[in-house]
Every structure is written in C-alpha cells, then in structure tokens.
Amino acid sequence: MDREARIKDLISKMTLEEKVSQLSYTSPAIERLGIPQYNWWNEALHGIARAGLATVFPQAIALAASFDEVFIRQVASAISDEARAKYNEAVKRGNRNQYYGLTFWTPNINIFRDPRWGRGQETYGEDPFLTGRIGLAFMQGLQGDDPERLKTAACAKHFAVHSGPEKLRHVFDAQVSQKDLFETYLPAFKLLAENGVEAFMGAYNRTLGEPCCGSTYLLKDILRGAWGFKGHVTSDCWAIRDFHENHKVTRSPEESAALALNAGCDLNCGCTYPMLTLACKQGLVTRAAIDAALSRLLRTRFKLGMFDPPEQDPYAKLGRETIGSEKHRQLAREAAQKSIVLLKNEGNLLPLDDSAKTITLVGPAAANIQSLLGNYYGLNSRLVTILEGLAAKVGEKPAISFEYRQGSLMYDDIHQSFQAFGATGHDDAPMFGLDNTDVVIACYGLDGAMEGEEGDAIASDSNGDRDAIELPPWQLKFLRRIRKAGKKLILVLTGGSPIAFPEDIADAILFAWYPGEEGGNALADIIFGDAIPSGRLPITFPASTAQLPPYEDYAMRGRTYRYMEEKPLYPFGFGLSYTSFRFDSLSLSADTIAAGGSVKASLSLSNTGSRDAVEVVQIYAARENRRATDPITSLRAFRRVAVPAGKTLRVEFELAAAAFESVNEAGISVLEPGAYTLTAAGAAPIPVALERGAARPVSAIIKVL
C-alpha cells in the first residue's frame, strides 16, 4: 500500500474525536491504529534548542553575516544530524516529549525591518534576497536531499508581515501596501514554498485585517493558491486563542478554531483545536476539512519515516556520539569566525602582534555566557566565553601579560565600580591603573536578557524589544573613561541587532553577534590574526534611533538600505578585512535583456594587501528614474571569494531577467523597460561605505527591453 493509500486508510478508521486530537501539537497515541504519541513543537534555530546538550552555533543573524549559502547548508545538516540522533535516543527510552521530535519550527525568515525588534536576532536580516537564499540553504540542510523522505521537517515562519513590537503582537494589525507586501515581506516565503519547505507557521498579529493564522488571503489565496504549497501549516503558540481574546474577530473558542481550520491552518500549537469537535457538530467546520488537515499532518509524519520499520531508516545509526561532537564544535568555531564583522581598524591595530606586551580585558560581556547564546539555544559543557578564548590564546604567547576586570555592569549604571583601576573622584576623572597596559579590549553591547522574545528578555523594559538602539549610556560612559586614559582600545560588541555608538569610541571595533559555544575562541582567532575577518552586516546600522520611522509603521519607506535616505552609521553588506580589495572592469555579456533572458556579469577582484583573505562580492541592481516607492538599490547576487595576497581573480555571475523585476502598486511583479545600473561592491553602494573603508564599487548599465 502506497503512502497516500495508507494515510487515507488510517483516517477512515478514526473517530471524529481521534482526528481532532491529532490536530494539536501534543498529539496523543492511538494505539489501536499503531499511531505513536508525537509532539510537534521542536526548535533548531542555531542548533537543537531546549533539549539539553547540543552544539550551539552562532545565532541566526550571525549565520547570515557569513553570506555563505553552501556553508549554512552544511551547518544545518550538522544540526539535523544531531536532531536525528536525539530523536533516536529519545524513542529508545520511550521519550516522545516536547523538543525531542523531528519537526522544527525554523527558519525565521521575517524581514528585520526595524532594529528595535528583540527577535530580529532570529532572522537573516533586512534584505529579502539574502533572507531567502540563507533561509533556503538552512531549510535544505535540515530536510536533506531525498525528495520522498525527510531528514527533519523545516518550517518557514512567521507568515506574514511580522516584526514587532513584541508587546503588541497579540493585538496588532499590520497594514501594508501590496507593493511592500510582495516586494519585501513575502519573497523569502515564496522561495521556500516553491522549493519544498515542509511547513509554514502563521504569525500572532493580523495582516490587512485578518489574523495571520486564520487569514484566507495569506493561507488560501497566496500560500496554497498562487504558490501551490502542499505542506502543512501550524499556528504560532496560542495564536488562535488570540482570535477571540485579543483580536476580537470571533466570539468563542469554537469559532476561532473553525476560522483557523477553514483558512488552512492544520495544526494548533495551543489549546483551541479540541473545540473542533463541537465546532463540527455546530456546522462551523466539515469533517472533510478536518480530514484534509489531518492528511497533511500525517503525510509529514510518513515522510519522516515514523510509520516505517526501523530497518528502513537511513538515519538509524546516528546516536549520542553525534551530539556535540568535536567535528560539530569545529564547525561552530568556523561559523563564528565567518560571522564576526570588523567595523573599524584605525592604524591597522588588528590583528595584534607580539608588540602588545600587556593586554587588559574589561567589560561585562567578556565572561557572560548570555553574550554567546542569544535565544532558542542548546547547552553543552564547554561554552567558551571571550575571556576564556583570549586567555587560552594568550597562553600560547608567554611574552604577553593578560589581565581581566569586569569594570562595570551589563544592564544598568547602579553600583558602577571603577575602583578596579584605582579610579577616584568624579566619573570623568582619569582612569588610573592602566599605565602599564599596551592594549585594552573592552567587551560590551547586548545579551539575551536585553533583547529577545516577549517574556524572555528579563532586562528589557519593552517585552524584549529595545526603545533605543544606542549603546547603553552606562557602557558608553565607561568606554569614554578608558578612551580618556589614552590607551589603544579594541571594542568587541555582542548582540543580535544594530547598536549605534560614536565613531571615535575605539581604535578597532568588532561586532561578534551571539557567536555560540566557540565564540571566545573564534574572537581570539580574529584578534590575533589566526583567522581573517570576513563577516558582513546583514542589516543596516543606523546612526541613531532618531533616524528610524515609527516602530508600529510597516511601510518600508525610510527603512533598510533599500529605502533609507539618511546616512547610516554602517551600511548593509559592510565589513572590513586585514587586507584590502579592489574591484575593476565590470563587464556584461550583453547590453540589453528581455523577459526570459539572462546576462553574465564579470569583474576583476584583486587582493592588494599582504594576507590571503575572503571578500564577499555583492551585486546590486538599481533602476534609473525610479519611482519614489521603488527601492534605491537591491541586492541581486553575492558570493564569498577567496583571493590570495597580491592576486587578481575574475568573478562571474549569471543574472536572470527576474533580477530587474520590480513590484507595482497592485503587488504584481513586472519587468519594466528602461536603463538599470548593475554595481559590484563590498557593501551597499552608498557613500558611507567608502568613508568606512569598503572597496570602491564598479558599475555597468544594462537596458531592459
């Protein structure tokens, strides 16, 4: 009996109550039919989360900073290996509880449209193209290569138009134009839907008046209709209860359950779908609708092999030795190295050499495990802090003296102590005790207590969001005192979102994100030159909170590098190296392109420095004489390219005509005739990129027919 026949046979033997029981995330066993208990709620944002020991990779936003699709797929494949190993071990012990299954509610491919959003760290940044490519690679690594059998099931979330505020997510109605909807908020979801992602998760909020988990427009018209999605849809947790309790679009739990199911939401993470039995008896839903939802859920379980004999399981040999293996630890270290962004390096202070005889490490992020983890994390016995990583590295260099002082607090300025350096008097008094220090490394920024999901970030006053993007004033005050002491200062910032700070606050600045279990070692590798920084910003760093549009406004105008008119602190795509690069002679295989066609763009990339290094070549397209609502420029391709010192390589991209499409006010993709500028660059091609040290971009004109 084939899979579809088996699904149909199982459903035909179930009672209404049994069918409904299988539509909740805690699906009980139906022993008479051989259906085991299963819990659909599992997390794998940057490693298996909330299930004990696992490899902790850098946070999602950090993985995006690698701009490396092939590597991200490798990371996700390692995560799915650990997922299968955990599942195998759990089933052996009769553990079918939450977080030990094979359906993972990741990746989060929402657009990080506003840097105040606490959950932006879970995303791949502000750009729909980058988000789609990284999200697709992660999905493919989780699900594997077999079109008939899933390694694990990935879930694209949160569908759709969801990016804060956290405190309003249960009541908010995201009003957005059709142009912004289809040009910014939906492309990544469309890409994953068309490439076989197994599941979608609806968002908490309403979009254009409808609650996302019960939206006919989003789930029926777009997802299953226009995009032809065949997988299953789950609600966010307790989002369906919000229909009647917060959104006030229904009057009772049974009406809410019926609205969600009829719109195409198959699985309820929450407590509302048990009311489907009553809703069916009241005529609010049909048995056929229940059967359709159940068939999609059973299909996922069959594709995961949950009803096959063990000898048919290709992943049966994955066991506990896979979880947190040394191979995966090294992969986590490489991921952290690739994600760290060098923002400033005045006087080529970095990498440090043996001339620095005394190094003083200060700051509350240096020994803070929360500065490694972000949110949705696993745990293991070797979480290497920045302090530990630097201490180990300095231990290999006996001529260097190394000292550490916390210096100040992470979260507020209560009881700040500068006495560790012998300071006396007012806060602006000189900081003594640094007389014999050659270099100060200061570790500040954010951690998981300061930004995150509603209810998780306990040091946030805004339900996990930030009211301002500036470096906390008590941290800035301490840094200014170090600066006043006149010592060379390396600033390491941790966090999952942009931080604004004065340009002169340090000689060298590294943005480390939440770098995972090997974060301390990876940072030490970068600081001492055993690895060359190659991370790039997947999100614009505004200069101040004042540059941001109102947080509740979902219009894209004024947001992200694609629409922002003001000068940011650091542009999208930016990141320095320990060498210098030069872009030359961008040429096109044709000077015109039409629908269905393609063009090859090639350029010379030279490493003009003395170190072998990687540049991230980025291709942007901009329409001349654009409308006010059109993007200023848009990323259309990217690639990491390793270039030996002193060498020049020719780099080629093939761009389909779709790279020049835009979305009109009706939300329809169109290929409008006219002249377009293609630019190859090391960051978004705006003047501030050159000011900050990015290579000068090169451009060419192509005409769309």
C-alpha positions in Angstrom: 0.0 0.0 0.0 1.5 3.4 -1.0 1.8 6.4 1.3 -1.4 8.1 0.2 -3.4 5.0 0.5 -2.1 4.3 4.0 -3.0 7.9 5.0 -6.5 7.5 3.7 -6.9 4.1 5.4 -5.8 5.5 8.7 -8.1 8.4 8.6 -11.1 6.2 7.6 -10.6 4.2 10.8 -10.6 7.2 13.2 -13.4 8.7 15.1 -14.1 12.4 15.0 -12.5 12.8 18.4 -9.4 10.9 17.4 -9.0 13.0 14.3 -9.3 16.2 16.3 -6.8 15.0 18.8 -4.2 14.7 16.1 -4.5 18.4 15.1 -3.0 19.6 18.3 0.8 19.9 18.8 0.6 17.4 21.6 -0.8 14.6 19.5 -1.7 11.5 21.7 -1.1 7.9 20.7 -3.9 6.0 19.0 -2.6 2.5 20.0 -5.3 0.5 18.1 -4.1 2.1 14.9 -0.4 2.0 15.6 -0.1 5.8 15.8 2.5 6.7 18.4 2.4 9.8 20.5 4.1 12.8 18.9 4.9 16.4 20.0 5.2 18.7 17.0 6.9 21.5 18.9 10.7 21.4 18.4 13.3 24.1 18.0 16.6 24.3 16.0 17.2 28.0 15.3 21.0 27.7 15.6 21.4 24.2 16.9 18.9 21.9 18.7 17.4 24.0 21.4 15.7 23.4 24.7 16.5 19.7 24.6 19.7 19.5 26.8 23.1 19.1 25.2 23.7 20.1 21.7 26.2 22.1 19.5 25.5 25.8 19.9 26.2 27.5 16.6 26.2 31.3 16.3 22.7 32.9 16.3 20.8 33.1 13.1 21.6 36.8 12.4 25.3 35.8 12.8 25.0 32.9 10.3 23.5 35.4 7.8 26.6 37.6 8.3 28.7 34.9 6.7 26.9 35.5 3.3 27.7 31.8 2.6 24.9 29.6 1.4 27.0 26.5 1.0 28.4 26.7 4.5 24.9 27.5 6.0 23.6 24.3 4.5 26.5 22.4 6.0 25.7 23.9 9.4 22.0 23.0 9.1 22.9 19.4 8.0 25.0 19.0 11.2 22.1 20.3 13.2 19.7 17.8 11.6 22.3 15.0 12.3 22.0 15.9 16.0 18.2 16.1 15.7 18.0 12.6 14.3 20.5 11.4 17.0 18.4 12.9 19.8 15.2 11.5 18.3 16.7 8.0 18.1 17.9 8.1 21.7 14.6 9.5 22.9 12.5 6.9 21.2 14.7 4.1 22.6 13.8 5.4 26.1 10.1 6.0 25.4 10.6 9.7 25.5 8.2 11.3 23.0 8.0 14.7 24.7 8.4 18.2 23.5 11.7 19.2 21.9 12.7 15.6 21.0 10.9 15.3 17.7 11.8 15.9 14.1 9.5 18.8 13.1 11.5 22.0 13.7 9.9 25.5 13.8 12.7 27.2 12.0 13.9 29.1 9.9 12.6 32.5 10.9 12.6 34.4 7.6 10.7 37.5 8.7 12.3 40.8 7.5 14.3 42.6 10.2 12.7 45.9 9.2 13.4 47.8 12.5 16.4 47.3 14.7 14.4 47.7 17.8 12.8 44.3 17.4 14.1 41.9 20.0 13.5 38.9 17.8 15.4 40.3 14.9 18.3 38.2 16.0 16.4 35.1 14.9 16.2 36.3 11.3 18.7 36.6 8.5 18.5 40.4 8.3 16.7 43.1 6.4 17.1 42.1 2.8 14.5 39.8 1.1 17.1 38.3 -1.3 19.7 37.4 1.3 17.0 36.2 3.7 15.6 33.9 1.0 19.0 32.5 0.0 20.2 31.8 3.5 16.8 30.6 4.6 16.6 28.2 1.7 20.1 26.8 2.4 19.2 26.3 6.1 15.9 24.5 5.1 17.7 22.2 2.7 20.3 21.3 5.3 17.5 20.4 7.7 15.4 18.5 5.3 18.1 16.6 3.4 18.3 15.6 -0.3 15.7 12.8 -0.6 12.5 14.1 -2.2 10.5 11.3 -0.7 11.9 11.1 2.8 12.6 14.0 5.1 15.6 14.0 7.4 13.8 16.6 9.5 10.9 19.0 8.6 11.7 22.7 8.4 9.1 25.4 9.0 9.1 28.9 7.4 7.9 31.4 10.0 6.2 33.8 10.9 3.8 34.1 7.9 3.5 37.0 7.4 4.4 40.7 7.9 5.7 40.1 11.4 8.5 42.0 13.1 7.2 43.6 16.3 6.5 45.4 18.5 6.6 42.3 20.8 4.2 43.9 23.3 1.6 44.4 20.6 1.9 41.2 18.7 -1.3 39.7 20.1 -3.4 42.6 19.0 -1.6 44.3 16.2 -2.9 44.7 12.7 0.0 45.1 10.2 -1.3 47.5 7.5 1.0 47.2 4.5 0.8 48.2 0.8 0.6 45.4 -1.8 3.9 46.7 -3.2 5.7 46.3 0.1 4.0 43.0 0.8 5.1 41.4 -2.4 8.4 43.2 -2.8 9.8 42.9 0.8 7.8 40.8 3.2 6.9 37.8 1.0 9.8 36.9 -1.4 11.7 34.7 1.1 8.5 32.8 2.0 7.7 32.3 -1.7 11.2 31.0 -2.4 10.9 28.4 0.4 7.4 27.4 -0.5 8.4 26.8 -4.1 11.4 24.8 -3.1 9.7 22.3 -0.8 9.7 23.6 2.7 7.5 21.2 4.6 5.7 23.6 6.9 4.7 27.2 7.4 3.9 28.9 10.8 1.4 31.7 10.9 2.1 34.9 12.9 0.4 36.2 16.0 -0.6 39.5 14.5 -3.3 40.4 12.0 -2.2 41.4 8.5 -4.6 43.6 6.5 -7.3 42.9 9.0 -7.2 39.1 9.2 -5.4 37.2 11.9 -2.5 35.5 10.2 -3.3 32.0 11.4 -6.8 32.4 10.1 -6.2 34.5 7.0 -7.9 33.4 3.8 -5.8 35.9 1.9 -2.4 34.6 3.2 -3.1 30.9 3.6 -5.6 30.1 0.8 -5.1 32.8 -1.8 -1.4 33.2 -1.7 0.3 30.2 0.0 -1.8 27.3 -1.2 -3.3 29.1 -4.2 -0.7 31.2 -6.0 2.3 29.4 -4.7 0.9 25.9 -4.8 2.2 24.9 -1.3 1.4 21.3 -0.4 2.8 21.0 3.1 1.2 21.7 6.4 0.5 24.9 8.3 0.8 25.4 12.1 -0.3 28.2 14.3 2.1 30.1 16.5 1.7 29.1 20.1 -1.7 30.1 21.4 -2.2 32.5 18.5 -5.6 31.0 17.7 -6.8 31.9 21.2 -5.9 35.4 20.3 -8.7 35.5 17.7 -11.4 35.8 20.4 -9.4 37.1 23.4 -7.4 39.8 21.8 -8.1 40.4 18.1 -11.9 40.1 18.8 -12.6 38.7 15.3 -14.5 35.8 16.8 -16.8 35.3 19.8 -15.8 31.9 21.1 -13.0 29.2 21.0 -15.1 27.0 18.7 -15.5 30.0 16.2 -11.7 30.7 16.4 -10.9 27.0 15.8 -13.2 27.0 12.8 -11.8 30.2 11.3 -8.3 28.9 11.5 -9.0 25.4 10.1 -11.2 26.7 7.3 -8.5 29.1 6.3 -5.9 26.3 6.0 -4.2 26.1 9.4 -3.7 22.4 10.1 -2.0 22.2 13.4 -2.7 24.2 16.6 0.1 25.0 19.0 -2.2 25.9 21.8 -5.4 24.8 23.4 -8.2 25.8 21.0 -8.4 23.0 18.4 -10.0 20.5 20.9 -13.1 22.7 20.3 -13.2 21.5 16.7 -15.3 18.5 17.8 -18.0 21.0 19.0 -17.4 23.3 16.0 -18.1 20.3 13.7 -21.3 19.4 15.5 -22.4 23.0 15.2 -21.7 23.0 11.5 -18.9 25.5 11.7 -16.4 23.1 10.0 -16.9 20.0 8.0 -15.5 16.5 8.5 -13.9 16.9 5.1 -11.9 20.0 6.3 -10.7 18.1 9.3 -9.7 15.1 7.2 -7.8 17.4 4.8 -5.8 19.0 7.6 -5.1 15.6 9.2 -3.9 14.1 5.9 -1.3 16.9 5.5 0.0 16.3 9.0 0.1 12.5 8.6 1.9 13.0 5.3 4.7 14.9 7.1 5.0 12.1 9.7 5.1 9.4 7.0 7.8 11.4 5.1 9.8 11.4 8.3 9.6 7.6 8.5 7.5 7.5 11.7 5.4 4.6 10.4 8.2 2.6 8.7 10.1 -0.3 10.2 13.4 0.6 11.8 15.5 -1.2 9.2 14.3 1.2 6.5 15.5 4.3 8.5 18.7 5.7 6.8 19.4 7.7 9.9 19.1 4.9 12.5 22.8 4.7 13.2 23.0 8.3 14.3 23.4 8.2 18.1 24.6 10.1 21.1 28.2 10.4 19.8 26.9 12.7 17.1 25.5 15.2 19.6 28.0 18.0 20.3 30.8 16.1 18.5 34.2 17.5 18.1 33.6 17.8 14.4 30.5 20.0 15.0 32.4 22.0 17.6 35.0 22.9 14.9 32.2 23.7 12.5 30.7 26.1 15.2 34.1 27.8 15.5 34.4 28.3 11.8 30.8 29.6 11.7 31.7 32.2 14.4 34.9 33.2 12.6 32.9 33.7 9.3 30.3 35.8 11.1 32.4 38.3 13.0 32.4 41.7 11.4 35.3 44.1 11.5 33.8 47.6 11.6 36.8 49.7 12.2 40.6 49.2 12.3 42.3 52.5 12.7 46.0 52.3 12.2 45.8 48.6 11.5 45.7 47.9 15.2 44.3 44.5 14.5 45.5 41.8 14.3 47.5 42.1 17.5 51.1 41.1 17.3 53.8 40.4 19.8 54.4 44.2 20.3 51.5 44.3 22.7 53.2 43.1 25.9 50.3 43.7 28.3 46.6 43.3 27.4 43.8 44.2 29.7 40.4 42.8 29.1 37.4 44.7 30.6 33.6 44.7 30.3 30.7 42.6 31.4 30.3 40.8 28.1 33.7 39.2 28.4 32.7 36.5 30.9 29.0 36.4 30.2 27.5 33.2 28.8 24.4 35.1 27.7 26.5 37.0 25.3 27.2 33.8 23.5 23.8 32.3 23.3 21.2 34.7 22.1 17.8 32.9 22.3 16.4 29.5 21.4 19.7 27.8 22.3 21.0 24.4 23.4 23.7 23.8 26.1 26.9 22.0 26.5 29.8 21.6 28.9 32.2 23.9 27.0 30.7 27.3 26.4 33.8 29.3 25.6 33.5 32.9 26.8 35.5 35.8 25.3 37.6 35.8 28.5 38.3 32.1 28.2 39.1 32.2 24.5 41.5 35.1 24.9 43.2 33.6 27.9 43.8 30.3 26.0 45.2 32.2 23.1 47.5 34.4 25.2 48.6 31.2 27.0 50.2 30.3 23.7 52.2 33.6 23.8 54.1 33.6 27.1 55.7 37.0 26.4 52.2 38.7 26.8 50.8 39.6 30.2 47.0 39.4 30.4 44.6 40.9 33.0 40.8 40.9 33.3 38.4 43.2 35.2 34.7 43.4 34.8 34.8 47.1 35.3 31.1 47.9 35.0 27.7 46.3 34.8 25.9 45.0 31.7 22.3 46.2 32.4 22.4 49.5 34.3 24.5 52.0 35.9 23.6 51.1 39.5 26.7 50.4 41.7 29.1 51.0 38.8 32.6 50.4 40.1 35.7 51.8 38.6 37.9 51.0 41.6 39.4 48.1 39.8 41.6 50.5 38.0 42.3 52.7 41.0 39.9 55.5 39.9 38.9 58.1 42.4 36.7 61.2 42.2 34.1 62.0 39.6 33.1 59.8 36.7 35.0 61.9 34.3 38.3 61.6 36.3 41.2 59.9 34.5 41.3 56.1 34.8 44.5 55.2 36.6 45.9 51.7 36.8 46.1 51.4 33.0 49.6 52.9 33.0 51.3 49.6 32.1 48.7 48.4 29.6 49.5 48.4 25.9 46.0 47.5 24.7 42.6 47.4 26.3 40.0 45.0 24.9 36.5 46.1 26.1 33.5 43.8 25.7 30.1 45.4 25.7 26.8 45.6 23.9 23.8 43.4 24.4 22.9 39.9 25.6 19.9 37.7 25.7 18.4 39.3 28.7 18.3 42.7 27.0 16.6 41.7 23.7 14.5 38.7 22.7 11.0 37.3 22.6 8.1 38.5 24.7 8.7 37.3 28.2 12.2 36.0 27.7 14.4 39.1 27.8 14.2 39.9 31.6 16.3 43.1 31.4 14.1 44.6 28.7 11.5 47.2 29.6 9.7 46.7 26.3 8.7 43.0 26.3 12.0 42.0 24.7 12.3 45.0 22.3 14.6 48.0 22.7 13.3 51.5 23.0 16.6 52.9 21.6 19.4 51.4 19.6 22.2 53.4 21.1 24.9 51.7 23.2 23.6 51.9 26.8 24.8 55.1 28.4 26.4 53.5 31.4 28.5 51.4 29.0 29.4 54.4 26.9 30.4 56.3 30.0 32.9 53.6 31.0 34.3 53.3 27.4 34.9 57.1 27.4 36.9 56.8 30.6 39.1 54.2 29.0 39.4 56.3 25.9 40.5 59.2 28.1 43.3 57.1 29.5 44.9 57.3 26.1 45.4 53.5 25.6 44.8 51.6 22.4 41.2 50.3 22.6 39.6 47.4 20.8 35.9 47.3 21.3 34.1 44.0 21.0 30.3 44.3 20.8 27.9 41.4 21.3 24.3 41.4 20.3 21.7 40.4 17.8 20.7 43.8 16.4 22.3 47.1 15.4 23.9 49.3 18.0 24.6 53.0 17.5 27.7 54.5 19.0 30.1 57.4 18.5 32.6 56.8 15.7 35.6 57.7 17.8 34.8 55.4 20.7 37.6 52.9 19.9 40.5 52.3 17.6 39.2 49.0 16.4 35.7 47.6 16.6 34.5 44.0 16.1 30.8 43.0 16.0 30.6 39.5 17.3 26.8 38.9 17.4 25.9 36.0 19.7 28.7 33.8 18.5 27.8 30.4 20.1 29.8 27.9 22.0 33.1 28.6 20.3 32.6 32.4 20.3 35.5 33.1 22.6 37.9 31.0 20.6 36.7 32.5 17.3 37.2 36.0 18.6 40.6 35.2 19.8 41.5 33.8 16.4 40.3 37.0 14.8 42.0 39.4 17.2 45.4 37.6 16.9 45.2 37.0 13.2 44.8 33.2 13.1 41.6 33.9 11.2 40.9 36.9 8.9 37.5 38.7 9.5 35.1 38.1 6.6 31.7 38.7 8.1 29.4 41.3 6.5 26.4 43.2 8.0 23.1 41.6 7.0 21.3 44.7 8.3 22.0 48.4 8.2 23.3 50.1 11.4 21.5 53.4 11.7 23.4 56.3 13.3 20.7 56.9 15.9 17.2 56.0 16.9 16.0 59.3 15.5 16.7 58.0 12.0 14.0 55.3 12.4 10.4 55.6 11.3 7.7 54.9 13.9 8.1 51.3 15.1 4.5 50.4 14.5 4.6 51.6 10.9 5.1 48.7 8.5 5.6 50.8 5.4 9.1 50.3 4.1 9.8 53.9 3.2 12.8 55.1 5.2 13.7 51.6 6.3 16.7 49.4 5.4 19.4 50.2 2.9 16.8 49.8 0.1 14.7 52.8 1.1 16.7 54.7 3.7 17.6 58.3 2.6 19.6 59.2 5.7 23.3 58.4 6.2 23.7 55.3 8.4 26.5 54.5 10.8 27.4 51.4 8.8 25.7 50.2 5.6 24.2 46.8 4.8 26.8 44.4 3.5 29.7 46.2 5.2 32.7 44.5 6.7 36.5 45.1 6.7 39.3 42.7 6.4 43.0 42.5 7.3 43.8 43.1 3.7 42.5 45.4 1.0 40.5 44.6 -2.1 40.0 46.3 -5.4 37.1 45.9 -7.9 37.8 46.5 -11.6 36.2 46.4 -15.0 32.7 45.1 -14.6 31.6 43.8 -18.0 28.3 42.4 -19.2 27.8 39.7 -21.8 25.0 41.9 -23.4 23.9 45.4 -23.0 20.2 44.5 -23.2 18.0 41.9 -21.6 14.4 40.9 -22.1 11.9 38.7 -20.2 13.1 35.1 -20.1 16.7 36.1 -20.8 19.9 36.3 -18.7 23.1 38.2 -18.7 26.6 37.3 -17.4 28.3 39.9 -15.3 32.0 39.5 -14.7 34.6 41.6 -12.8 38.2 41.6 -11.7 38.7 41.2 -7.9 42.2 42.0 -6.6 43.7 41.4 -3.2 46.0 44.3 -2.9 47.3 43.5 0.6 49.7 41.1 2.1 47.3 38.5 3.5 45.2 35.8 1.9 41.6 36.7 2.6 38.0 36.4 1.5 35.9 39.2 0.0 32.1 39.0 -0.2 31.3 40.2 -3.7 27.8 41.8 -3.8 25.8 42.6 -7.0 23.2 45.3 -6.7 20.6 46.5 -9.3 19.1 50.0 -9.4 16.5 51.3 -11.8 17.3 54.7 -13.2 14.4 57.3 -12.9 12.9 55.1 -10.2 9.6 56.0 -8.6 9.6 57.3 -5.0 8.2 54.0 -3.8 10.9 51.9 -5.6 14.0 50.6 -3.8 17.1 52.8 -4.2 19.1 49.7 -4.9 18.6 45.9 -4.3 20.9 43.0 -3.7 20.6 40.5 -6.5 23.6 38.2 -6.1 26.5 37.6 -3.7 29.5 35.2 -3.3 32.4 34.7 -0.9 35.6 34.7 -2.9 39.0 33.7 -1.5 41.8 35.7 -3.1 45.5 35.1 -2.3 47.5 38.1 -1.4 48.6 40.1 -4.4 46.5 38.1 -6.8 43.6 39.0 -9.1 40.7 36.7 -9.9 37.9 37.0 -12.4 34.5 36.6 -10.8 31.4 35.9 -12.9 27.7 36.0 -12.0 24.7 35.0 -14.2 21.6 37.1 -13.6 18.2 36.2 -14.9 15.9 38.9 -16.1 14.0 38.5 -12.8 16.8 40.3 -11.2 15.5 43.5 -12.8 11.8 43.0 -11.9 10.0 45.3 -9.6 6.6 45.1 -7.9 3.9 47.6 -8.9 1.3 49.2 -6.6 -1.0 46.2 -7.2 1.6 43.8 -5.9 2.4 42.3 -9.3 6.0 41.6 -10.4 6.7 43.5 -13.7 9.8 43.8 -15.9 9.7 47.5 -16.7 11.7 48.7 -19.8 14.5 51.2 -19.2 18.1 51.6 -18.0 19.4 49.8 -14.9 22.7 50.1 -13.1 24.4 46.9 -12.0 27.0 47.5 -9.3 29.6 45.1 -7.9 30.6 46.2 -4.4 31.8 45.1 -1.0 28.8 46.8 0.7 25.6 48.5 -0.3 26.8 51.1 -2.8 26.3 54.3 -0.9 28.9 57.0 0.0 29.3 56.0 3.7 30.6 52.6 2.6 33.7 54.3 1.1 34.1 56.5 4.1 34.2 53.4 6.3 36.9 51.7 4.2 34.9 49.5 1.7 36.4 49.0 -1.7 35.3 51.3 -4.4 32.4 49.7 -6.4 32.3 49.3 -10.1 29.1 49.6 -12.3 27.7 49.0 -15.7 24.5 49.9 -17.5 22.1 47.5 -19.0 18.9 48.2 -20.8 15.8 46.2 -20.2 13.7 45.8 -23.3 
